[in-house]
Amino acid sequence: MSTWDNWEFKTDKVVVAPFAPGQTVYVDGMLSTLYYQTREAGVMENVFCGDNPSHDQFIRIFDESKRVLQILCEMKNAGEETETITPVGYCWVELPKGVDGERAAMCAFAFFKKSRYIFDMGMLGIAYWMKGLKINVLHGVALESNKAAAKYSDMLGFKESAIVPRYHFHEGKLVPARAVSIDDRDFLPRYEAWKSKQNRVESAS
């Protein structure tokens, strides 16, 4: 039996795996692995909006803060004894405010490997935040120059709220940021329609 058999936030190709401190899937630890993968991919400053954290700073970002981290993974042979999952990125939420039914938070996505399933992972990640963590509105802020982030957020259904001048400090100067948001009233109907198609594919396979 797969670890993910009763987990909603998956398809037969991808899974959103919640991170828990102390996980030892890798010899050096999950957070160290994410750090080195992000560093190797050359996307650290885009992920952290101009900042370039050291290894220890990266660890503290997720180990000693109120950020809630998820690992975005590809799956092979789902539900079989030979099932494997391979991390290709991660996402997180932070700074929640409000109460159940009226809750907002900041969010971010990071990918360090190419994957044909990044849209699927994004849909599942947002659904986990909205359905699992009861967040109604998600906000994101990225470097305006990060065109990949703009394309990805648009694809997932985020709407641009504003271009904020001189918001992030990057390469020695203050630079603009693109602020986006997504509301559960808009996202969840799209998600349920998308997920029902994934379920039909899973059932037929």
C-alpha positions in Angstrom: 0.0 0.0 0.0 1.3 3.5 -0.9 1.9 6.1 1.7 -0.4 8.4 -0.4 -3.3 6.1 -1.0 -5.8 8.2 1.0 -4.1 11.5 0.4 -6.2 13.9 -1.6 -3.5 16.2 -2.9 -2.0 13.9 -5.5 -2.5 12.4 -9.0 -0.9 9.3 -10.3 2.0 11.5 -11.5 2.6 14.0 -8.8 2.1 14.5 -5.1 2.3 17.5 -2.6 4.2 16.1 0.4 3.9 18.1 3.6 7.3 18.7 5.3 7.9 17.9 9.0 11.0 19.1 10.8 13.4 16.2 11.4 12.5 14.3 8.2 15.6 12.3 7.2 14.7 11.1 3.7 18.2 12.2 2.6 21.4 11.7 4.4 22.0 15.4 4.9 18.4 16.2 5.7 15.5 17.4 3.5 16.2 21.1 4.0 19.9 20.8 3.1 18.9 18.9 0.0 16.4 21.6 -1.0 19.1 24.3 -0.4 21.7 22.6 -2.6 19.3 21.8 -5.3 18.1 25.4 -5.4 21.6 26.7 -5.4 22.7 24.3 -8.1 19.7 25.3 -10.3 20.8 29.0 -10.0 17.3 30.2 -8.9 18.0 31.2 -5.3 17.7 34.9 -5.8 14.5 34.6 -7.8 13.0 32.3 -5.2 13.8 34.7 -2.4 13.2 37.9 -4.3 16.7 39.2 -4.4 18.0 37.6 -1.2 20.7 35.0 -1.4 20.6 33.0 1.8 23.5 30.9 3.0 22.9 27.2 3.9 22.3 28.0 7.6 20.0 30.9 6.8 18.0 28.7 4.4 17.6 26.1 7.2 16.5 28.7 9.7 14.0 30.1 7.1 12.0 26.8 7.3 13.1 25.2 10.6 12.7 28.1 12.9 9.9 30.2 11.4 6.2 29.9 10.9 6.5 29.0 7.2 4.6 25.9 6.4 6.6 23.9 3.7 5.5 21.4 1.1 7.7 19.3 -1.2 6.5 19.0 -4.8 7.3 15.6 -6.2 6.9 13.5 -9.3 5.6 10.0 -8.8 6.4 6.8 -10.7 4.5 3.5 -10.4 1.9 5.1 -8.0 0.4 2.6 -5.6 2.8 -0.2 -6.5 5.6 -1.7 -4.5 8.1 0.0 -6.8 6.5 3.5 -6.2 9.0 6.3 -6.1 8.7 10.0 -5.5 11.3 12.5 -6.7 11.3 16.1 -5.4 11.4 18.7 -8.2 10.5 21.8 -6.1 8.8 23.1 -3.0 6.2 25.7 -1.9 5.2 27.3 1.3 2.8 29.7 3.1 3.6 32.2 5.8 2.2 35.2 7.6 -1.4 34.0 8.0 -4.0 36.4 9.3 -7.7 36.1 10.0 -10.0 33.2 11.1 -11.6 30.2 9.6 -13.7 31.4 6.7 -11.8 34.7 6.4 -8.1 33.8 6.3 -5.3 35.1 4.1 -1.6 34.2 3.8 1.5 34.8 1.7 2.7 32.0 -0.6 5.6 31.0 -2.8 6.7 28.3 -5.3 10.2 27.2 -6.2 11.3 24.6 -8.8 14.9 23.3 -9.2 14.2 20.7 -11.8 12.2 20.8 -15.1 9.0 18.9 -15.0 6.1 18.5 -17.4 3.8 18.5 -14.3 4.5 21.9 -12.7 0.9 23.0 -13.5 -0.5 19.9 -11.7 1.8 20.6 -8.7 0.6 24.2 -8.5 -3.0 23.2 -8.6 -2.5 20.6 -5.8 -0.4 23.0 -3.8 -3.0 25.7 -3.8 -5.8 23.2 -3.1 -3.8 22.0 -0.1 -3.5 25.5 1.3 -7.2 26.3 0.7 -8.8 23.0 1.7 -6.2 21.5 4.1 -5.0 24.7 5.8 -8.3 26.7 5.4 -6.7 29.7 3.7 -9.2 31.6 1.6 -7.0 34.1 -0.1 -3.3 33.7 -1.1 -1.0 36.5 -2.0 2.3 36.4 -3.7 5.1 38.9 -4.4 7.9 38.3 -6.9 10.6 40.4 -8.6 9.0 42.1 -11.5 11.9 40.9 -13.6 11.0 37.3 -12.8 9.1 36.5 -16.0 8.9 32.8 -15.3 7.1 33.5 -12.0 4.7 35.9 -13.7 3.9 33.2 -16.4 3.4 30.5 -13.8 1.2 32.6 -11.5 -1.0 33.6 -14.5 -1.3 30.0 -15.5 -2.5 29.0 -12.1 -5.1 31.7 -12.0 -3.5 34.4 -9.8 -4.5 37.9 -10.7 -2.1 40.8 -10.6 -2.9 43.3 -7.8 -0.2 45.8 -8.4 3.4 46.6 -9.5 5.0 48.0 -6.4 7.9 50.3 -7.1 11.2 49.9 -5.3 10.0 47.0 -3.1 12.8 44.4 -3.2 16.5 44.9 -2.7 18.3 43.1 -5.6 21.8 43.5 -7.0 22.5 46.6 -4.9 19.3 48.6 -5.6 15.6 48.7 -4.9 13.6 47.1 -7.7 9.9 46.7 -8.4 7.8 43.8 -7.3 4.7 42.2 -8.9 2.0 41.4 -6.4 -0.6 38.8 -7.2 -3.5 37.1 -5.4 -6.0 34.2 -5.8 -9.3 33.7 -4.1 -10.8 30.3 -3.1 -14.2 31.3 -4.6 -12.5 31.5 -8.0 -9.9 28.7 -7.6 -11.8 25.9 -6.0 -14.5 25.4 -8.7 -11.6 25.2 -11.3 -9.7 22.8 -9.1 -12.6 20.5 -8.6 -13.3 20.3 -12.4 -9.6 19.8 -13.1 -9.2 17.1 -10.3 -12.3 15.2 -11.6 -10.5 14.8 -14.9 -7.4 13.6 -13.1 -9.4 11.0 -11.2 -10.9 9.6 -14.4 -7.4 9.2 -15.8 -6.3 7.5 -12.6 -9.3 5.1 -12.7 -8.7 4.2 -16.3 -5.0 3.5 -15.8 
